[in-house]
């Protein structure tokens, strides 16, 4: 059996045929997910100490080397 034939057979075994897709029962979520989405979207963002330290390092480097501003701006 060649590699192409083996790959074709593995794909046929792994994927259902188009006729069987309609017969598959789609699982419904156990609860309504929309309230959780709204709650998470409205939640206040948490800024970690690592985020603040990276911002401070960037600010200090830009104060020491102002010519690097355009280099940083270009890559953002």
Secondary structure, 3 states (H helix, E strand, C coil): CCHHHHHHHHHHHHCCCHHHHCCCCCCCCCCCCHHHHHHHHHCCCCCCHHHHHHHHHHHHHHHHCHHHHHHHHHHC
